[in-house]
Amino acid sequence: MRLPARAPFHLEATVRVLQRRAGNLIDRWDGQRYRRAVRVSGRTMLLEVRNLGTVDTPEVALTIAGGKASARQSAQAAHLVQQMLGLDLDTAGAQRRAEAEPALRETARALRGMRPPRYPDLFETFANVIPFQQVSLEAGMSVVAHLIQRFGDRLVIDGSTYHLFPKAKTVASARIASLRACGMSVRKSEALQRIAGTIAAGSLTGEELLLLPSTDAIGRLMQLSGIGPWSAALILLRGLRRLDVFPQADTGAEGSLAKLLHLRSRASLSRMIESFGEYRGYLYFYGLASRLLAAELIHPAPRR
């Protein structure tokens, strides 16, 4: 199945910033294709995405494995991929703004076609934010990996095992001791369990948040126990692709950006973030992707 994609589109860069780390159990990249096990209309399936074209002339192909999918399921899977990878997103304005910044120009050119990805559902977003509160990226990734292994399902295809992200209702009914065994504190375990229950009950939805301006959505999220300004902004950015927000006080993101932009003070960094206006969120992804570029986990886009 071919999926329409606005050019340019850098699949590898997009998947890598979705992963954050190459050892991500859910989002898998083998150098040519992105694979992820998902649930669509109660059916478990494996999605495989390739760009058969180039960054500048993308030809995105979706393959569905795990049994024959109905026309409705195939359409839902295609929509899910389009949403997660931002295939129809126009990034030209953000690209121009980034290239106008001398210290960011080369990185922006190397990442040309990178989309800001988003998680497929609201609970997965929360579960990729709460464990990272006040800990390193590596520590947070370890907690999420334990959550997946302990509470997620598995799909086996051709002898390979693929993990599915845990369901909100599964975590909502889990014992706190089991959540703590994944490496979280009591406070984080209780917060994640409560939020899982709220989402499972339909009392909080992504559709509800999408209807709100970003400032109001942040306020709504901060009404939830365990969610502060940093978590709320990151939920909007990585879960709903609200690119006008930046998770302030994110030491990892701010440190990467300060290094990338050669800024020595937090005040200078704050001014730079504000100067990006509606494109603030791109700076978060540029900071993350710059580390992946340095580690050669992202191949630079070809020069125009």
C-alpha positions in Angstrom: 0.0 0.0 0.0 1.4 3.4 -1.0 0.9 6.3 1.4 1.0 10.0 0.3 3.9 11.9 1.8 4.8 15.6 1.4 8.4 16.1 0.3 10.9 16.2 1.7 10.5 13.2 4.0 13.4 11.7 6.0 12.0 8.4 7.4 15.1 7.4 9.3 15.4 10.8 11.2 11.7 10.7 12.0 11.8 7.1 13.3 15.0 7.8 15.3 13.5 10.7 17.2 10.4 8.7 17.9 12.6 5.9 19.3 14.9 8.2 21.3 17.2 5.2 21.8 18.1 2.4 19.3 17.1 -0.2 21.9 13.5 0.9 22.0 11.3 -2.3 22.2 8.3 -0.9 20.4 9.6 1.2 17.5 12.1 -0.8 15.5 14.4 0.5 12.7 16.8 -1.8 10.8 18.4 0.8 8.5 15.8 0.4 5.8 12.4 -0.1 7.4 10.3 0.9 10.4 8.4 -1.8 12.1 5.9 -1.7 14.9 3.2 -4.0 16.3 -0.1 -2.4 16.9 -3.8 -3.1 17.7 -6.3 -1.9 15.1 -10.0 -2.6 15.7 -9.2 -5.3 18.2 -6.8 -7.0 15.8 -3.0 -7.3 16.4 -0.8 -6.6 13.4 2.7 -5.7 12.4 3.2 -2.5 10.4 6.2 -2.1 8.2 7.0 1.2 6.6 9.7 1.9 3.9 10.6 4.8 1.7 11.1 3.3 -1.7 12.0 6.7 -3.1 14.3 9.4 -1.7 14.1 12.2 0.9 13.2 14.6 -1.9 10.9 12.3 -3.9 9.4 10.0 -1.2 7.5 6.9 -2.1 6.2 5.6 1.3 5.0 2.0 1.3 3.1 0.3 4.1 3.0 -3.5 4.5 0.7 -5.2 7.0 1.7 -8.6 8.4 0.0 -11.0 10.8 -2.9 -12.2 8.7 -5.1 -10.6 6.1 -6.5 -7.2 7.1 -9.9 -6.0 6.1 -10.2 -2.9 4.0 -11.4 -1.0 7.1 -8.4 -2.2 9.1 -6.0 -1.3 6.4 -7.4 2.2 6.1 -7.1 2.6 9.9 -3.5 1.3 9.9 -2.6 3.8 7.1 -4.2 6.6 9.0 -2.3 5.6 12.2 1.1 5.7 10.3 0.2 9.0 8.7 -0.5 10.5 12.1 2.5 9.0 13.9 5.0 10.0 11.2 3.4 13.2 10.1 3.5 12.3 6.5 1.3 15.3 5.4 3.0 17.8 7.6 4.4 21.0 5.9 7.8 21.6 7.5 9.0 24.3 5.1 8.4 27.2 7.5 10.3 25.4 10.4 13.1 24.5 8.0 13.5 28.1 6.8 13.5 29.4 10.4 16.1 26.8 11.5 18.4 27.5 8.6 18.2 31.2 9.3 20.0 30.5 12.6 23.7 30.2 11.8 24.5 27.8 14.6 21.6 25.5 13.7 21.9 25.7 9.9 24.0 22.6 9.2 22.0 20.4 11.6 18.8 21.6 10.1 20.1 20.8 6.6 21.2 17.3 7.8 17.7 16.7 9.2 15.8 18.1 6.3 12.6 16.1 5.9 12.5 15.0 9.6 9.0 15.1 10.9 8.1 15.6 14.6 6.6 12.2 15.3 3.8 11.6 17.8 2.7 8.6 19.9 -0.3 6.7 18.6 -2.5 7.2 21.7 -2.8 9.2 24.8 -1.9 6.6 27.3 1.3 5.6 25.6 2.2 9.3 25.7 1.7 9.6 29.4 3.7 6.3 29.9 6.5 7.8 28.0 6.6 11.0 30.1 5.9 10.1 33.7 8.8 7.6 34.1 11.2 10.2 32.8 10.4 12.8 35.4 13.6 14.0 37.1 15.7 11.1 35.8 18.0 10.6 32.9 16.8 9.5 29.5 18.5 6.1 29.9 16.8 5.5 33.3 13.4 6.5 31.9 13.9 4.2 28.9 14.7 1.3 31.2 11.5 1.8 33.2 9.4 1.9 30.0 11.1 -1.3 28.7 10.1 -3.0 32.0 6.5 -1.7 31.7 6.4 -3.2 28.1 7.8 -6.5 29.1 5.7 -6.9 32.2 2.3 -5.6 31.0 2.4 -5.6 27.2 1.4 -8.3 24.8 3.6 -10.0 22.2 3.2 -10.8 18.5 5.3 -13.5 16.9 5.7 -13.5 13.2 8.2 -15.7 11.3 10.0 -16.5 14.5 10.5 -12.9 15.5 8.9 -11.4 18.6 7.4 -7.9 18.5 6.1 -6.1 21.6 2.9 -4.2 21.9 2.6 -1.2 24.2 0.5 -2.0 27.4 -3.2 -1.0 27.4 -4.4 1.7 29.7 -6.9 -0.7 31.3 -4.1 -3.2 32.0 -2.0 -0.7 33.9 -5.1 0.8 35.6 -5.8 -2.6 37.2 -2.2 -3.4 38.1 -0.9 -3.6 41.6 1.3 -0.6 42.7 3.9 -3.1 43.8 4.1 -4.5 40.2 4.4 -1.0 38.8 7.1 -0.2 41.3 9.0 -3.3 40.2 9.4 -1.7 36.8 11.6 0.9 38.5 9.2 3.7 39.4 8.7 5.4 42.7 5.4 5.1 44.6 4.4 8.6 43.5 5.0 7.9 39.8 3.4 4.5 40.0 0.2 5.9 41.6 0.1 8.8 39.1 0.5 6.5 36.1 -2.1 4.1 37.4 -4.7 6.9 38.1 -4.2 8.4 34.7 -4.5 5.0 33.1 -7.8 4.6 34.8 -9.0 8.0 33.7 -8.1 7.3 30.1 -9.5 3.8 30.1 -12.8 5.2 31.5 -12.9 7.8 28.7 -12.7 10.7 31.1 -9.7 12.1 29.3 -9.2 11.9 25.6 -6.8 13.2 23.0 -9.7 14.6 21.1 -10.7 16.7 24.1 -7.2 18.2 24.4 -7.0 18.8 20.6 -9.9 21.2 20.9 -8.1 23.3 23.4 -5.5 26.0 22.7 -2.1 24.9 24.0 -2.2 27.1 27.1 -5.6 25.7 28.1 -4.6 22.1 27.3 -1.5 22.5 29.6 -3.8 23.8 32.3 -6.1 20.8 31.8 -3.3 18.4 32.0 -1.9 20.0 35.2 -5.1 19.3 36.9 -4.0 15.7 36.9 -2.0 14.5 39.9 1.6 14.0 39.0 1.6 16.3 36.0 3.5 19.6 36.1 4.4 22.1 33.5 7.2 20.1 32.0 5.2 16.9 31.7 2.2 18.7 30.3 4.2 20.4 27.6 6.0 17.2 26.7 2.6 15.4 26.5 1.3 18.0 24.1 4.5 18.0 22.0 5.1 14.3 21.7 1.5 13.1 22.0 -0.4 15.7 20.0 2.3 17.4 18.0 1.7 20.8 19.4 4.8 22.4 18.0 4.2 25.8 19.7 5.3 24.3 23.0 8.7 23.5 24.4 9.2 21.5 27.6 11.0 24.1 29.8 13.3 22.8 32.5 14.1 19.7 30.4 17.7 19.4 31.3 18.5 16.9 28.6 16.8 18.9 25.8 18.1 22.2 27.1 21.7 20.9 27.5 21.7 19.5 23.9 20.3 22.7 22.5 22.7 24.9 24.5 25.6 22.9 23.1 24.2 22.8 19.6 23.6 26.6 19.5 26.7 27.5 21.5 24.8 29.3 24.2 26.3 29.7 27.7 23.3 30.9 29.7 19.8 29.6 30.3 18.5 33.1 29.7 20.0 33.1 26.2 18.5 29.7 25.5 15.1 30.9 26.7 15.3 33.8 24.4 16.2 31.6 21.5 13.3 29.2 22.2 10.9 32.1 22.4 12.2 33.5 19.1 11.1 30.3 17.3 7.4 31.1 18.2 5.1 28.6 16.6 8.1 26.4 15.8 9.4 26.1 19.4 8.7 22.4 19.5 11.1 21.8 16.6 14.0 22.9 18.8 13.3 20.0 21.1 13.5 17.5 18.2 16.6 19.2 16.8 18.3 18.9 20.1 17.4 15.2 20.4 18.3 14.5 16.8 21.7 16.3 17.0 22.8 13.6 19.5 21.6 10.9 17.2 23.4 12.5 14.3 26.6 12.6 16.3 26.2 8.9 17.2 25.7 8.2 13.4 22.2 6.8 14.1 20.8 9.2 11.6 22.3 9.6 8.1 22.3 13.3 6.9 19.8 14.2 4.2 21.5 14.7 0.8 22.4 18.3 0.1 20.2 20.1 -2.3 
